Amino acid sequence: AHKYAYTQDSLTKTLKKVGFKITSFVQEETNHVVTATKENLSIKPLSIAIIQQTPDIGGAEIYMHSLVQEFLKKGNKIYLSTNSDRYIELYKGLDVKVDKITYLIDIIGNWKGLVKALLFLPFSSYAYWQLLSKYQKEKVDVILMSNFGEKMLVTALSVFFKIPVVWIEYSSVQMFLKNNLYFPKIIYLLLNGIPKFVILPSKYTYNSLIIDAHVSLGKLSIVPCGTLVAKKNSKSKISEISDRNLVIGNISRLTREKGQQLIIQAAPLIIKKIPSAFFVLVGEGPDKKYFQNLIDEKKLNKYFFLPGFVEDRQQYLSQMDIFVFPTIWDLEGFGVVTIEAMMQGIPVVGSNMGPVPEVIDDMQTGLLFRKGDSQDLAKKVITLAQNPSLRTRLGLAGKKKAEEKYNIVTVSQQILDILADATL
């Protein structure tokens, strides 16, 4: 093995993964000469701690919940720490040990969030110190985290407890690292050498971590988000939409950054061409009242249904003819609900920004429209509405891609392999 490609430590870990133990290690000029013996390779279950603070339940939280279900099926022990009672509710019935941490650390938003985080730093540090002490006693093998605030604090504390950490970084970091006089960037640069690995769902995020955060290439692994392979929904139809000829839907947090206002703005143009069109916006969020007022102003009430948060997303998806993902958020991480729709064979229309074009191949597995352009969105939806054969072709192609690339069983195993490597 060439000495510039491997160190003794990295060679030891690489060989251990495939069941070899090094018995001698000699350096000769530019090469390492290694003797190793084959051992029985046994894969032991892991004790995995997941720390996920969240202001709401969105795609990242649903995805983590799906991962946990798969981890448990493979015999792993799971610990969860979160601030959200609603998120804790999702885990009822699963064999997960839950701790509630009340501190939500936000140093990447506005300056008020940063000041609050700094004021409460002694208390949050103590709370997480206690949590890591517990994890050390419970012999937790690895900690998995995605939210920025606790990710930084817990990573710093993990050094004292010698518990390896792995990050999930969903979105580009370019925008938020510049906030608050570059304070987040300073913290990120100081700490990004500590995690064993950083998991990224897209090439878009991968490039940002290299260019904007200078994370070592050896730590980065691209693993797309995943979801369950869709099963035929046998539940009763939803009365508000069951008799509609063409249902155009979205499932997401109701917030302007997710772009639902574009659907409302595009609706009159779509209805003019497709009078039978009906729109369903599923979810809760801070802008629900704003969207309802916008619908009222445009006199579109009879064309829209906003059911709020729903437990069974699949039931709603199964009754949609076209799914729209109109995000304009610079921190968009992946769009898990898009692959959920693709799994159902529903043709999807998405913004041509961030990681979305990696999921939706334009004119192959769906259609892309210009970010923030409601007229272009209307044009793409009308194209699908007027062409059933195109809807079928794109839906089937999207379903095939989702089943091959975004199957949660395959994705969860890739994540488990990375977590196992972090413990070596």
C-alpha positions in Angstrom: 0.0 0.0 0.0 1.4 3.5 -0.9 2.2 5.6 2.1 0.5 8.7 0.6 -2.8 6.9 0.2 -2.9 5.1 3.6 -1.6 5.6 7.1 -1.1 2.6 9.5 -4.4 3.6 11.3 -6.4 3.9 8.1 -5.1 0.6 6.8 -5.9 -1.1 10.1 -9.5 0.2 9.9 -9.9 -0.7 6.3 -8.7 -4.3 6.7 -10.7 -4.7 9.9 -13.9 -3.8 8.0 -13.4 -6.9 5.8 -12.3 -9.2 8.5 -8.5 -9.0 8.6 -6.1 -8.3 11.5 -2.7 -6.8 10.9 0.1 -8.9 12.3 3.1 -6.9 10.9 3.5 -3.4 9.5 6.8 -2.4 7.8 7.5 0.8 5.8 9.7 0.4 2.8 10.5 3.6 0.9 7.2 4.9 -0.4 5.2 1.8 0.4 3.8 0.0 3.5 4.3 -3.8 3.6 1.5 -5.4 5.6 0.9 -8.9 6.8 -2.6 -9.7 7.9 -4.6 -12.7 8.9 -8.2 -13.5 8.1 -10.6 -13.5 11.1 -14.3 -14.4 11.4 -16.2 -11.2 10.5 -19.0 -10.7 12.9 -21.3 -7.7 12.7 -22.4 -6.7 16.1 -25.5 -4.5 16.7 -24.7 -0.9 17.5 -26.0 1.4 20.3 -26.9 4.6 18.4 -27.8 7.9 20.0 -29.7 10.3 17.8 -29.9 13.9 19.0 -32.4 15.9 16.9 -33.8 19.2 18.2 -36.5 20.5 16.0 -39.1 23.4 15.9 -41.5 21.3 13.9 -41.8 18.0 12.0 -40.7 18.1 8.4 -38.9 15.9 5.9 -35.7 15.5 8.0 -37.7 14.3 11.0 -39.8 11.8 9.0 -36.7 10.5 7.3 -34.9 10.0 10.6 -38.0 8.2 12.0 -37.9 5.8 9.0 -34.1 5.2 9.5 -34.7 4.3 13.2 -37.4 1.8 12.2 -34.9 0.1 9.9 -32.1 0.3 12.5 -34.3 -1.5 15.0 -35.2 -4.3 12.6 -31.5 -5.1 12.4 -31.1 -5.4 16.1 -29.6 -2.1 17.0 -30.3 -0.2 20.2 -31.6 3.4 19.7 -31.5 6.4 22.0 -33.3 9.6 21.0 -32.9 13.1 22.5 -35.2 15.8 21.3 -37.0 18.9 22.5 -40.3 18.2 20.6 -43.2 16.5 22.3 -44.8 15.9 18.8 -41.7 14.2 17.6 -41.6 12.0 20.7 -45.1 11.0 19.9 -43.9 9.6 16.5 -41.7 7.1 18.4 -44.4 5.7 20.6 -44.6 2.0 20.1 -41.0 1.7 19.1 -38.3 0.3 21.3 -36.5 3.6 21.6 -35.1 5.2 24.8 -36.2 8.8 24.8 -34.7 11.8 26.6 -36.2 15.3 26.4 -33.7 18.2 26.2 -35.5 21.5 26.4 -32.8 23.7 24.9 -33.1 24.6 21.2 -29.9 26.2 20.1 -30.0 28.6 17.2 -26.8 30.3 16.2 -27.4 30.5 12.5 -30.6 32.5 12.4 -30.8 36.1 13.4 -28.7 37.8 16.1 -31.5 37.4 18.7 -31.2 33.6 18.4 -27.4 33.9 18.8 -27.7 36.1 21.9 -30.2 33.7 23.4 -28.0 30.7 22.6 -25.0 32.4 24.3 -27.0 33.4 27.4 -28.2 29.8 27.8 -24.9 28.2 26.9 -24.0 27.3 30.5 -27.4 25.6 31.0 -27.4 23.8 27.7 -23.8 22.7 28.1 -24.7 21.2 31.5 -27.7 19.4 30.0 -25.8 17.9 27.2 -22.9 17.0 29.5 -25.4 15.1 31.6 -26.8 13.4 28.5 -23.3 12.4 27.3 -22.5 11.1 30.7 -25.5 8.9 30.5 -24.6 7.7 27.0 -21.1 6.8 28.2 -22.5 4.7 31.1 -24.9 3.1 28.6 -22.0 2.3 26.3 -23.4 4.2 23.3 -21.2 3.4 20.3 -21.9 6.5 18.2 -23.9 9.7 18.1 -25.8 10.8 15.0 -26.9 14.5 14.6 -28.1 16.9 11.9 -29.3 20.2 13.5 -26.6 22.8 13.6 -26.8 24.1 17.1 -26.6 20.9 19.2 -24.3 19.4 16.5 -21.7 21.9 17.4 -22.1 21.8 21.2 -22.3 18.0 21.4 -19.4 17.5 19.1 -17.2 19.7 21.3 -18.3 17.9 24.4 -17.9 14.4 22.8 -14.1 14.8 22.9 -14.2 14.5 26.7 -16.4 11.4 26.6 -14.6 9.7 23.6 -17.9 8.9 21.9 -17.5 9.1 18.1 -20.0 11.5 16.3 -21.3 11.4 12.8 -23.1 14.4 11.2 -25.8 14.5 8.6 -25.6 17.8 6.7 -28.7 18.1 4.5 -28.3 21.5 2.9 -25.7 23.8 1.4 -23.9 25.6 4.3 -22.9 28.6 2.2 -25.8 30.9 3.4 -25.9 30.3 7.1 -22.2 30.2 7.7 -22.2 33.9 6.8 -24.8 34.9 9.4 -24.0 36.7 12.6 -20.7 38.1 11.5 -19.5 34.7 10.3 -19.7 33.3 13.9 -21.2 30.0 12.7 -18.4 29.6 10.2 -15.7 30.1 12.8 -17.3 27.4 15.0 -17.8 25.1 12.0 -14.2 25.4 10.9 -13.0 24.7 14.5 -15.1 21.6 14.9 -15.5 19.9 11.5 -12.4 17.8 12.1 -13.9 16.0 15.1 -16.8 14.0 13.5 -15.7 10.7 12.0 -17.9 11.2 9.0 -20.3 13.7 7.5 -23.3 12.2 5.5 -24.7 14.2 2.7 -27.8 13.5 0.6 -26.7 15.2 -2.6 -23.8 16.3 -4.7 -25.1 19.9 -4.2 -24.4 19.7 -0.5 -21.2 17.7 -1.1 -19.8 20.6 -3.2 -20.8 23.2 -0.5 -19.1 21.3 2.3 -15.9 21.2 0.3 -15.9 24.8 -1.0 -17.6 26.7 1.8 -16.7 24.6 4.9 -13.4 23.0 3.9 -14.4 19.6 5.2 -11.9 16.8 4.5 -12.9 14.7 1.5 -12.1 11.6 3.5 -15.0 12.4 5.9 -17.7 12.9 3.3 -20.1 10.3 2.1 -23.1 10.9 -0.2 -26.1 8.8 0.8 -29.4 10.0 -0.6 -32.5 10.2 1.7 -34.8 7.2 1.5 -38.4 6.2 2.0 -40.5 3.1 2.2 -41.5 1.4 -1.0 -45.1 2.3 -1.6 -47.8 -0.3 -0.9 -51.3 -0.1 -2.2 -53.4 2.1 0.2 -56.4 0.1 1.3 -57.8 2.8 3.6 -61.0 4.7 2.7 -60.9 7.6 0.4 -60.8 11.2 1.7 -64.2 12.6 1.0 -63.0 16.2 0.3 -61.0 15.0 -2.7 -62.2 11.5 -3.6 -64.6 12.8 -6.4 -62.2 15.3 -7.9 -61.1 14.7 -11.5 -57.6 16.2 -11.2 -55.9 16.6 -7.8 -52.7 18.7 -7.6 -51.1 18.4 -4.3 -48.2 19.3 -2.0 -47.2 18.0 1.5 -44.8 20.2 3.4 -44.5 22.7 6.3 -46.8 25.7 5.5 -44.1 28.4 5.2 -43.3 30.8 2.4 -39.8 29.3 2.0 -41.4 26.1 0.9 -43.2 28.0 -1.9 -46.9 27.0 -1.5 -47.8 30.6 -2.4 -46.6 29.8 -5.9 -49.2 27.1 -6.2 -51.9 29.5 -5.1 -50.6 32.2 -7.6 -50.5 29.6 -10.4 -54.0 28.2 -9.6 -56.0 30.8 -11.7 -53.9 30.1 -14.8 -54.3 26.4 -14.3 -58.1 26.6 -13.6 -58.6 28.7 -16.7 -57.2 25.8 -18.8 -58.3 22.9 -16.5 -61.6 23.9 -14.8 -61.7 20.5 -13.0 -58.4 21.1 -11.2 -58.4 20.9 -7.4 -55.5 21.7 -5.0 -54.5 20.1 -1.7 -51.9 21.7 0.6 -51.2 19.3 3.4 -49.2 20.4 6.5 -49.0 22.9 9.3 -46.7 25.9 9.7 -46.4 29.6 10.6 -47.7 30.8 7.2 -51.0 28.7 7.1 -53.1 31.9 7.8 -51.2 33.8 5.2 -51.9 31.1 2.6 -55.6 30.9 3.6 -55.8 34.7 3.2 -54.2 34.5 -0.2 -56.7 31.9 -1.3 -59.6 34.1 0.1 -58.3 37.2 -1.8 -58.2 35.3 -5.1 -61.6 33.7 -4.4 -60.2 30.2 -4.8 -61.8 28.6 -1.7 -63.8 26.1 -3.7 -60.6 24.9 -5.4 -58.4 24.4 -2.3 -58.4 22.1 0.7 -55.9 22.6 3.6 -56.3 19.6 6.0 -53.4 20.6 8.3 -51.0 18.0 9.7 -51.9 14.4 8.8 -50.6 11.2 10.3 -51.1 9.2 7.0 -49.3 11.1 4.3 -49.5 8.1 2.0 -53.3 8.2 2.0 -53.2 11.7 0.7 -50.5 11.0 -1.8 -52.4 8.1 -3.2 -55.2 10.4 -4.3 -53.0 13.0 -6.0 -52.6 13.1 -9.8 -49.8 15.6 -9.8 -47.4 16.5 -7.0 -45.7 19.9 -6.8 -42.6 20.7 -4.8 -42.2 24.5 -5.3 -39.5 25.2 -2.8 -37.6 28.5 -2.9 -35.6 27.8 0.3 -31.8 28.3 0.0 -31.4 25.7 2.8 -33.5 23.1 1.0 -31.9 19.8 2.0 -33.5 17.2 -0.2 -37.3 17.1 -0.4 -38.1 13.7 1.1 -41.8 14.1 0.2 -40.8 14.3 -3.5 -39.4 10.8 -3.4 -42.5 9.7 -1.4 -44.6 10.9 -4.3 -42.3 9.2 -6.8 -42.7 5.9 -4.9 -46.4 6.2 -5.5 -45.9 6.7 -9.2 -47.2 10.3 -9.1 -45.6 12.6 -11.7 -43.8 15.4 -9.9 -43.1 19.1 -10.7 -40.3 20.8 -8.8 -38.2 23.9 -8.6 -34.9 23.9 -10.6 -32.8 24.8 -7.6 -30.5 23.2 -5.0 -30.7 19.4 -4.8 -34.1 19.1 -6.6 -32.6 18.5 -10.1 -30.7 15.5 -8.7 -34.0 13.9 -7.6 -36.2 15.0 -10.6 -34.7 14.4 -14.0 -36.4 17.0 -16.2 -38.7 15.3 -18.8 -37.5 11.9 -17.6 -38.8 11.4 -14.1 -40.7 14.6 -13.7 -40.7 18.3 -14.8 -38.7 21.2 -13.4 -39.8 24.9 -13.4 -37.9 28.1 -12.8 -37.5 28.9 -9.2 -40.1 31.3 -7.9 -41.9 31.6 -11.3 -45.6 30.8 -10.8 -46.3 31.2 -14.5 -43.8 28.6 -15.5 -45.1 26.4 -12.7 -48.6 26.8 -14.2 -47.3 25.9 -17.6 -45.7 22.7 -16.4 -48.8 21.6 -14.5 -51.0 22.3 -17.5 -48.7 20.3 -19.7 -49.1 17.3 -17.4 -52.9 17.8 -16.9 -53.5 17.9 -20.7 -51.3 14.9 -21.4 -52.3 11.7 -19.5 -49.7 9.6 -21.3 -46.9 11.9 -20.3 -48.2 11.7 -16.7 -48.1 8.0 -16.8 -44.6 7.8 -18.4 -43.0 10.2 -16.0 -44.8 8.6 -13.0 -43.6 5.1 -13.9 -40.0 6.4 -14.5 -40.0 8.3 -11.2 -41.3 5.2 -9.4 -38.5 3.1 -10.9 -35.9 5.6 -9.9 -37.2 5.9 -6.4 -37.4 2.1 -5.9 -33.9 1.6 -7.1 -32.2 4.6 -5.5 -34.3 5.8 -2.5 -35.4 2.6 -0.9 -35.1 3.1 2.8 -33.9 -0.5 3.4 -30.9 0.1 1.2 -30.3 3.6 2.4 -30.4 2.6 6.1 -27.8 -0.1 5.5 -25.5 2.4 3.9 -25.9 4.7 7.0 -25.4 1.8 9.4 -22.1 0.9 7.5 -20.9 4.4 8.0 -21.9 4.4 11.7 -20.1 1.1 12.2 -16.9 2.5 10.5 -17.1 5.5 12.9 -16.6 3.1 15.8 -13.4 1.5 14.5 
